[in-house]
Amino acid sequence: MGLWVKTNRLIKWAFPKYTWDIPNNANTIYLTFDDGPIPEITEWVLDLLKEHDIKATFFCIGDNVEKHPGIFQKVIQEGHAIGNHTYNHLKGWSTAKKEYIENTMLCEKAIQQYSNNDGHGSKLFRPPYGKIKSSQARLLRRLGYKIIMWDVISMDFDKNTPPKKCLTNVTKNAVNGSVIVFHDSIKAFGNLQVVLPEAIRFLKEKGFVFDKIS
């Protein structure tokens, strides 16, 4: 599986045990943010979400959680959901199963530690790059994780994708139940700070409501 802006039905059919979208009757969509927490950037996202009264889901890298625990705790305090994105942003296709699971558990440990063990040891997992071996996925599911992929990805992390195209990737493809990927990362911020406010405005005007993944 590579990266695609809009996940097609064949992919969803071929990998039914992954969550690609969340069908519902309330016109709800799900904003997700990968790779944080990062100083200033994650905080900027949190301020924007608060301004619009939106709850989202943050798939955190364990190393970043340990480096920036105060920002991580702010994500939780403001009512957002937390997901595991491995400790070191590992690519599953090129990582042995044992190493991949151990790295994921390191991230889980950081999440538990810095959420003060208040139930935010998340069982949501998103594989970095969207690349995970079936053997890795099976074991994570046995450990109680839900593997959350996406229906739409903004491509904000790609410096060859200009902001206008990132915005179009979201606005032309988001539908009821879409799980939409952005990144609260240094690499993505140039696009993110332009695209996210406009995407939220557009989606609200289209009548979508927002929720976190549970």
Buried (B, 14 or more C-beta within 10 A) or exposed (E): BEBEBBBEEEBBEEBEEBBBBBEEEEEBBBBBBBBBBBBEBBBBBBEBBEEEEBBBBBBBBBBBBBBBBEBBBBBBEEEBBBBBBBBBBBBBBEBEEEEBBEBBBBBBBBBBBBBEEEEBBBBBBBBBBBBBBEEBBEBBBEEEBBBBBBBBBBBBBBEEBBBEBBBBBBBEBBBBBBBBBBBBBEBBBBBBBBBBBBBBEBBEEEEBEBBBBE
